[in-house]
């Protein structure tokens, strides 16, 4: 899931801003961002944590009926801060992470239809277009 790492690191500042607002208790809305392959980062005031989790759509339901799986991790805000401090070290120790690029930079994302058919960008969309 190297693309998810790339998307995560591209959203780090935005996610961290939301986590800081949660910590200050100045936000009431839930923050939810897709980082590829059905993986979402959520920040909500219910648990005072940041959740990185894979989602799925139950068979027969519409794409907007996503449900969380058990595959994921919830980080307390202090743990999130520790992860932020280690991001550069993680990339240095795992050079293949630093060399990846988001799929949206690939040549197969040249028009809207190919982006809509990308499983990483739209994991719950039907690939059948009428």
Secondary structure by P-SEA (a helix, b strand, c coil): caaaaaaaaaaaaaaaaaaaaaaaccccbbbbbbccccbbbbbbccccbbbbbbbbbcccccccccccccccccccaaaaaaaaacaaaaaaaccccccccccccccccccaaaaaaccccccccccccc
